[in-house]
């Protein structure tokens, strides 16, 4: 397993920032979103703000076929529309309740079998929706950014993992030494931005912070031990 803390953090933060993923995700299968993000065109987010708007959605593989929706269409209707404009064998899911209105929400569109397509939204009336392709491929290969999600005996992810990274253990009293023969999963420092129902989305810091923290912790433990001996 190759540890790549910057790539792992960057990929997880991009998922959190551009989808309904992260610690407050309503989706039951985070691995589907992670995998889709590594396929070109595999992961999209549709944001609709105007309940009165109308728009059409189309895909390149079925040129000329479109489906018309509105802000008051549901996530279930969006899924039906996507299945109509994509290849019949395409596996498509959304991560929201099928009865949820599109207006006022962001909906993740997940292509589960490499059928990611060039989705296009054409506005009809009202404020146009925004559809965004969320691509993680430029950050790192999946087995680098998510080393415990790929292959046996590694485990599938949970959204708790977006607050952790895979790193080499740090040993030494004061002098920090990495043990590259082992890999551990550790929590990264969380900084709340004050937004959202739980107090906010969070940024993740690791690298130099953990090294300094571990070194200080080792020194503190040594001092406490000495005081206890006295």
HUMOGI-V106875 format. One record per residue. RES is the residue in three letters. SS is DSSP state (H for helix, E for strand, - for the rest). Layout:
RES & SS
RES & SS
//
This chain:
UNK & -
UNK & -
UNK & -
UNK & -
UNK & H
UNK & H
UNK & H
UNK & H
UNK & H
UNK & H
UNK & H
UNK & H
UNK & H
UNK & H
UNK & H
UNK & H
UNK & H
UNK & H
UNK & -
UNK & -
UNK & -
UNK & -
UNK & -
UNK & -
UNK & -
UNK & -
UNK & -
UNK & -
UNK & -
UNK & H
UNK & H
UNK & H
UNK & H
UNK & H
UNK & H
UNK & H
UNK & H
UNK & -
UNK & -
UNK & -
UNK & -
UNK & -
UNK & E
UNK & E
UNK & E
UNK & E
UNK & E
UNK & E
UNK & -
UNK & -
UNK & -
UNK & -
UNK & -
UNK & E
UNK & E
UNK & E
UNK & E
UNK & E
UNK & -
UNK & H
UNK & H
UNK & H
UNK & -
UNK & -
UNK & -
UNK & E
UNK & E
UNK & E
UNK & E
UNK & E
UNK & -
UNK & -
UNK & -
UNK & E
UNK & H
UNK & H
UNK & H
UNK & H
UNK & H
UNK & H
UNK & H
UNK & H
UNK & H
UNK & H
UNK & H
UNK & -
UNK & -
UNK & -
UNK & -
UNK & -
UNK & -
UNK & E
UNK & E
UNK & E
UNK & -
UNK & -
UNK & -
UNK & -
UNK & -
UNK & -
UNK & E
UNK & -
UNK & E
UNK & -
UNK & E
UNK & E
UNK & E
UNK & E
UNK & E
UNK & E
UNK & E
UNK & -
UNK & -
UNK & -
UNK & -
UNK & -
UNK & -
UNK & -
UNK & -
UNK & E
UNK & E
UNK & E
UNK & E
UNK & E
UNK & E
UNK & -
UNK & -
UNK & -
UNK & -
UNK & E
UNK & E
UNK & E
UNK & E
UNK & -
UNK & -
UNK & -
UNK & -
UNK & -
UNK & -
UNK & -
UNK & -
UNK & H
UNK & H
UNK & H
UNK & H
UNK & -
UNK & -
UNK & -
UNK & -
UNK & -
UNK & -
UNK & -
UNK & -
UNK & -
UNK & -
UNK & -
UNK & -
UNK & -
UNK & H
UNK & H
UNK & H
UNK & H
UNK & H
UNK & E
UNK & E
UNK & E
UNK & E
UNK & E
UNK & E
UNK & E
UNK & E
UNK & -
UNK & -
UNK & -
UNK & -
UNK & -
UNK & E
UNK & E
UNK & E
UNK & E
UNK & E
UNK & E
UNK & E
UNK & E
UNK & E
UNK & E
UNK & E
UNK & -
UNK & E
UNK & E
UNK & E
UNK & E
UNK & -
UNK & -
UNK & -
UNK & -
UNK & -
UNK & -
UNK & -
UNK & -
UNK & -
UNK & E
UNK & E
UNK & E
UNK & E
UNK & -
UNK & H
UNK & H
UNK & H
UNK & H
UNK & H
UNK & H
UNK & H
UNK & H
UNK & H
UNK & H
UNK & H
UNK & H
UNK & H
UNK & H
UNK & H
UNK & H
UNK & H
UNK & H
UNK & H
UNK & H
UNK & H
UNK & H
UNK & H
UNK & -
//
